[in-house]
Amino acid sequence: MSEYRIQGNTGEWEVVIGLEVHAQITSESKLFSGSSTGFGAEPNSHVSLVDAAMPGMLPVPNRECLRQAVRTGMAINAQINRWSRFDRKNYFYADLPQGYQISQLYHPIVGEGEIEVTLNEKDPDSPTKKIGIERIHVEQDAGKLMHDQHPTMSFVDLNRSGVALMEIVSRPDISSPQEAGAYLKKLRSILRYVGSCDGNMEQGSMRADVNVSVRKPGGELGTRTETKNVNSIRFMMQAIEYEAQRQVDLIESGGAVVQETRLFDPNKMETRSMRSKEDAHDYRYFPDPDLLPVELDDAFLEECLASLPELPDAKRARYEALGLTAYNAAVLTAEAETAFWFEDLLAEGVDAKQASNWLMSELFGALNKLGKTLDESPVNPKQAAELLGLVADGTISGSIAKQVFEIMLETGQGASAIVEEKGLKQTNDTGAIEAEIAKIMAANEDKVTEYRSGKDKLFGFFVGQTMKAMQGKANPQIINDLLKKALG
Amino acid sequence: MSVDKDTVNKIARLSRIAISDAEADKMVGELNGILAWVEQLGEVDVTGVEPMTAVISNKLRLRDDVVTDGDVRDKVLANAPAKEGSFFGVPKVIE
């Protein structure tokens, strides 16, 4: 893919990036307890005695969380480990009542896989690159701390404590901020298709730890830093740019990069050291004695595979086979919601090309103007199919359809009812059209002469005039045919 | 395997256990005694023996994904040394 280089005083530098993405697994209840995962509840209301780590409480894994991790692994063609195990990652912090996080270090549930990304999803000619996935493991989320509510105390809310996360670890195969952005977008799209994570970065359902190092092209790997908890694609790209430049400046001025954890400050657009104590990373992992190994049987794996939906790459190929342009196929498949909307239109009997063109120009345009997402669309696929059906069977013309759609958006009325009420039906009455054509030709004799002496472009003028005289309701094909005959 | 006093102090610090210098000295001896005792297991030849994950052979039990717990805030907070409204209160921690 693109060559991304930082120009330093001593020559060019290459950037090496690996991402650890924490994705909240979509589930009703937590990984090891029956408490709700619902967002935005009263503090400490979605907490059981297990989540609060009361003595004697034992974790019992949620089957659905393991299933979603396996399905995600299958979606990136990863090795699924039939035997995996939970380990304790020990550290002391106020948001972690157990004093350890239950995670999977030594035997993750999902092994190596890969994701193919393109720098520009919407450009079919944009080069692609495969980014290796090292592993996906399942672990618990921690609670939430609030520092600004009291002069001497921090407040702890354990509602998130114990919510299931997948940590998706990439290989250091990423070599520019743009590639990192493309990778995160593609991963998010896959997770949403699979339904294993809602991908909502604003609510923290997906966040990235970004490992960055720099080196001379092809040289030895440099020391990396890890920028924690970046919660938007834009911020991640900015953090990489800043961090890579900082490392180059540091090395070129005679310093050395320290392996450390850093924070990105989106207001200042810079990363800064978290200045953690050096032994904060001494996690003393060991197998969790409260939990037996996870053993997946054939029936479980078969169900996981059978329940996988068609994924974006396969969908895109299929849409192209339906006759869509590569561009349209790419746009319609980038987000699961868009693809499902499109397929709902097809299920209502709309032609694929007609559906894709209408979605991309009319619906997206209208939603853009209204500032709404597809989920909030005032018109649903069934209603849209009714409108498009009227165009397909010649009841109304394409331009009238635009007017009808506007009215649908405003009033919520059905397309047929609007056409009926406003008398917008397309006419195939050749007599009426011929009468109008005669009038227009009489009123524009000079243009008729010009046309007949070879100025073909004027044909469009006559079509427009005729359509206008017919108040947009004439069948454009019939106008064309009759005009050709009349103008000779 | 054996531990020295620095290691003992480090483990104590990571575990948030305060120990005096004299206690640390004593722990070095005790921990090394325990480690040496456990190391005797190394004398057994376990070539070809699967690692044992549980004393009783048993399968991991899994739960269905349903909400069956929670909504016990008062119980959860009952023993907290400090609480403010619906929150646990802890000495301010900020990096």
Chai-1 contact restraints between the chains, C-beta under 6 A:
chainA,res_idxA,chainB,res_idxB,connection_type,confidence,min_distance_angstrom,max_distance_angstrom,comment,restraint_id
A,S27,B,D65,contact,1.0,0.0,6.0,A-B,restraint_1
A,E28,B,D65,contact,1.0,0.0,6.0,A-B,restraint_2
A,E28,B,V67,contact,1.0,0.0,6.0,A-B,restraint_3
A,S29,B,D65,contact,1.0,0.0,6.0,A-B,restraint_4
A,S29,B,V67,contact,1.0,0.0,6.0,A-B,restraint_5
A,S33,B,D69,contact,1.0,0.0,6.0,A-B,restraint_6
A,G34,B,V67,contact,1.0,0.0,6.0,A-B,restraint_7
A,G34,B,T68,contact,1.0,0.0,6.0,A-B,restraint_8
A,G34,B,D69,contact,1.0,0.0,6.0,A-B,restraint_9
A,S35,B,D69,contact,1.0,0.0,6.0,A-B,restraint_10
A,S35,B,G70,contact,1.0,0.0,6.0,A-B,restraint_11
A,S36,B,V67,contact,1.0,0.0,6.0,A-B,restraint_12
A,S36,B,G70,contact,1.0,0.0,6.0,A-B,restraint_13
A,E42,B,S86,contact,1.0,0.0,6.0,A-B,restraint_14
A,P43,B,S86,contact,1.0,0.0,6.0,A-B,restraint_15
A,P43,B,F87,contact,1.0,0.0,6.0,A-B,restraint_16
A,N44,B,R73,contact,1.0,0.0,6.0,A-B,restraint_17
A,N44,B,V76,contact,1.0,0.0,6.0,A-B,restraint_18
A,N44,B,S86,contact,1.0,0.0,6.0,A-B,restraint_19
A,S45,B,D71,contact,1.0,0.0,6.0,A-B,restraint_20
A,S45,B,R73,contact,1.0,0.0,6.0,A-B,restraint_21
A,H46,B,G70,contact,1.0,0.0,6.0,A-B,restraint_22
A,V47,B,V76,contact,1.0,0.0,6.0,A-B,restraint_23
A,S48,B,D69,contact,1.0,0.0,6.0,A-B,restraint_24
A,S48,B,G70,contact,1.0,0.0,6.0,A-B,restraint_25
A,A52,B,V76,contact,1.0,0.0,6.0,A-B,restraint_26
A,V60,B,R63,contact,1.0,0.0,6.0,A-B,restraint_27
A,P61,B,L62,contact,1.0,0.0,6.0,A-B,restraint_28
A,N62,B,R63,contact,1.0,0.0,6.0,A-B,restraint_29
A,N62,B,D65,contact,1.0,0.0,6.0,A-B,restraint_30
A,R63,B,L62,contact,1.0,0.0,6.0,A-B,restraint_31
A,E64,B,D65,contact,1.0,0.0,6.0,A-B,restraint_32
A,F92,B,R16,contact,1.0,0.0,6.0,A-B,restraint_33
A,A94,B,V90,contact,1.0,0.0,6.0,A-B,restraint_34
A,A94,B,V93,contact,1.0,0.0,6.0,A-B,restraint_35
A,H147,B,I94,contact,1.0,0.0,6.0,A-B,restraint_36
A,T152,B,K92,contact,1.0,0.0,6.0,A-B,restraint_37
A,M153,B,G89,contact,1.0,0.0,6.0,A-B,restraint_38
A,M153,B,K92,contact,1.0,0.0,6.0,A-B,restraint_39
A,S154,B,V90,contact,1.0,0.0,6.0,A-B,restraint_40
A,S154,B,K92,contact,1.0,0.0,6.0,A-B,restraint_41
A,S154,B,V93,contact,1.0,0.0,6.0,A-B,restraint_42
A,F155,B,F87,contact,1.0,0.0,6.0,A-B,restraint_43
A,V156,B,F87,contact,1.0,0.0,6.0,A-B,restraint_44
A,V156,B,F88,contact,1.0,0.0,6.0,A-B,restraint_45
A,V156,B,V90,contact,1.0,0.0,6.0,A-B,restraint_46
A,D157,B,F87,contact,1.0,0.0,6.0,A-B,restraint_47
A,M274,B,E95,contact,1.0,0.0,6.0,A-B,restraint_48
A,L292,B,A54,contact,1.0,0.0,6.0,A-B,restraint_49
A,L292,B,L60,contact,1.0,0.0,6.0,A-B,restraint_50
A,P293,B,T53,contact,1.0,0.0,6.0,A-B,restraint_51
A,V294,B,L60,contact,1.0,0.0,6.0,A-B,restraint_52
